[in-house]
Amino acid sequence: QAVLAQASGLAELVGAPPSRNLRPPWRSRASGGARAMDSRRIGRTSSVYDRPLQKPRNEVSLSIFAFLFAEAVDYCLKKASVMHELEERLHELGLPVGSRVLDLYCCRENRNRRETRILPLLNFIAQSVWKQLFGHAADLLKGQDRENEYMLNDKALLVNRFVSVPRDFGAVNCGAYVAGIVEGVLRSAEFPAAASAHTVEEPGGGSSTTILIRFEESVMARERRLSG
């Protein structure tokens, strides 16, 4: 059809009207078959918006995730000059992800009631959210120094496995991206808090990542009111 259209346009350019002889006898049958084929193809094609939310994929390609996250770290690295700037940019990337994660997983688990207490929400993050994102649960700990501090510990955080940064940046923890996701979940659930990632040396060797969560005073006041 594109060739016929070009031929028809060329005839008009030279002053001759487009001739019907340019259409071969098999044109009508071919166009009908093409339209039928296109309709079948359109019927089979589905976008991400057509997929059911209740049927999640349990696994994604680890190599694709590692490549995409390494590119995200490299993008932030080009715009940062010191360690804390790199972690801040990774944290900002995770914030909008957290709000979407909360909506998606609440829909999948049919959670129609909004949480109003701290521990149920943190257990939901440590269990359901962490398992969906990383394939295992995180350890939920209570801070001993301050009332508003809680911690999520992961001994093998996925985002730190395939990323290396220049030595002059020091000990960068790419878990800042995950801390941004956690903070985004909390803020979307109306639990304003600040989350940050820290590297913790394990007694038996190796290291783990701890997401430190500090809730704002308004959250703690609501918690005391509901518990009393």
C-alpha positions, 0 to 999 in steps of 0.5 A: 500500500505504501508503494501504491501511495507513492506511485499515486502521489508521483502521478499527481506531481507530474500532472496526471490523475492517479490511475485506477490501473495502479491497483492490482487485482489482488489488492482488495483481498490482500487489504481485507486479509491485512485488516483481519490480521491487524485486528487479530494482532491488536486483540492479542496485544495487551499493555501493562495496564491490562494486566491484573493486579492480583496476579503478580510476577514473583521473579524478575531477571536479576541481570536486568535489575542489576543493569538498570540499578547500576545505570541509576547509580551512575546517573546519580554519581555524575551529579554528585561530588561527595558521598552524602550527595550520592546517597541523597540522590538515590534516596530521592529516587526511591521516594516516589517508588514507595508511594506506588508500592504501598498502593499496589501491595495493599490492592494485591492483599485486599487491605481495605483498612488503613493502618493507624498504629506503628507496629502493624505498618512496620510489620507489613513493610518488613514482611509483605513489602520486603518479600515482594521486592527482595524475596525474603523478609527483613528483621524489625528492631526497636531502637533503644535510645529513642522512642521514635526509632525503629530499624529494618535490618537486611543481611544481604540487601540486593541493591548492594550486590553489584554496585561499586563506587570510586574509593574517594567516595568512601563507604557509600551504601546504596541502600539509601535507595531502599530507605527512600522507598521505605520513607515513601511508603510511610509518608503515603500511609500518613506516618511522616518519618525520615529513613536512612541507610547505614552499614553495620558490621556483623560479629561473625564477619561481613556487614549488613544494611540497617534502615533507621526510621525516625518518626515525627512527633505527631506520629508518636503523639497519635500512638500514645493517644491510641495506646492509652 
